[in-house]
Amino acid sequence: MTNNLSQETEKKYQALVLRLKNMKSVAVAFSGGVDSSFLLHAAKEALKDQVMAITVVASLVPEHEQQRAIHMAKETGVHHILMPGKEEAEPKIAENSVERCYYCKKHLFTMMEQRAMEEGYAVLVDGTNRDDAKDYRPGRKALKELGIRSPLEEVGLTKEEIRQLSKAAGLSSWNLPAMACLASRIPYGTRITKEKLKRIETCEALLLKLGYRELRVRDHDQVARIELNPAEMTNFLQSGHQEEIIRSFKAAGFKYVALDLEGYRMGSLNEGK
């Protein structure tokens, strides 16, 4: 793609394109994030018009991320289908056990796989990459059970390589922060409710509006635990935003607002799992 990429990364990209070509036609489980946006781009290069994107409109996904998915699909120029998730009706998801991600992936990907088959696409693929194996992700078991392919992982592409390739391809998604469903902000064993999801989304939207990029608001009942990229912490403490943040978080339903001094890290609620 470009001389700025390492030979190893270029080789992986060519292997990805070849692998996708061999699938004949694919539907991409599409969130609009870094990984699925790059996978959609590669699939279009490999298969031209034999590609479709499927996005589940779910209560576990922030509204701004759903809008981003719509924008990115238009940017890529592929057929894009939106499906209602209805995951809030699934008791195993709402119970929020340590296997929640498994039940959620099984529910959502079963829906998407059925729709892909109805539309005549041979394979449903997702944007799992090689680095995802480092975190506790029971949802990967559901993908394997359903036969969902993960081409980025299959060719060994890491998150950083995907960002490099996305930048080289001119994708606006290349430097997006990592995304995760809102349920990942709620400790296991605490029931997921629409009210909790809404207040988390509201509070994170405020932080994004104030200019913070990499963040999570973890919901510990009365306590909101803010995780920020450590590089943004000094700015947070010196910004004068605290009063507005405290007022808004309390209006959303929290009693206490705390800043996690360890900062943002992927899957912090999985620590010890």
VENCORMO-V274854 format. One record per backbone hydrogen bond with DSSP energy under -1.0 kcal/mol. NH is the residue of the N-H (numbers start at 0). CO is the residue of the C=O. Records with the same first field share a line. If there is no record, write none. Layout:
# VENCORMO-V274854
NH: CO / CO
This chain:
# VENCORMO-V274854
4: 1
9: 5
10: 6
11: 7
12: 8
13: 9
14: 10
15: 11
16: 12
17: 13
18: 14
19: 15
20: 16
21: 17
22: 19
23: 20
24: 22
25: 49
26: 122
27: 51
28: 124
29: 53
36: 32
37: 33
38: 34
39: 35
40: 36
41: 37
42: 38
43: 39
44: 40
45: 41
46: 42
47: 43
49: 46
51: 25
52: 78
53: 27
54: 80
56: 82
57: 55
60: 57
65: 61
66: 62
67: 63
68: 64
69: 65
70: 66
71: 67
72: 68
73: 69
74: 70
75: 71
76: 72
77: 72
80: 52
82: 54
84: 56
88: 85
89: 86
92: 89
93: 89
94: 90
99: 96
102: 98
103: 99
104: 100
105: 101
106: 102
107: 103
108: 104
109: 105
110: 106
111: 107
112: 108
113: 109
114: 110
115: 111
116: 112
117: 113
118: 114
119: 116
120: 115
122: 24
124: 26
125: 148
129: 156
131: 128
132: 129
133: 130
134: 131
139: 136
140: 137
142: 138
143: 139
144: 140
145: 141
147: 142
148: 123
152: 127
153: 149
154: 150
155: 152
156: 151
161: 157
162: 158
163: 159
164: 160
165: 161
166: 162
167: 163
168: 164
169: 166
170: 165
173: 170
175: 172
181: 59
183: 180
184: 181
185: 182
188: 95
189: 186
191: 93
196: 192
197: 193
198: 194
199: 195
200: 196
201: 197
202: 198
203: 199
204: 200
205: 201
206: 202
207: 203
208: 204
209: 205
210: 207
211: 206
215: 226
217: 224
218: 184
219: 222
222: 219
223: 255
224: 217
225: 257
226: 215
228: 213
231: 228
232: 229
235: 231
236: 232
237: 233
238: 234
244: 240
245: 241
246: 242
247: 243
248: 244
249: 245
250: 246
251: 247
253: 248
254: 221
255: 221
257: 223
259: 225
262: 259
263: 227
267: 264
269: 266
270: 267
272: 269
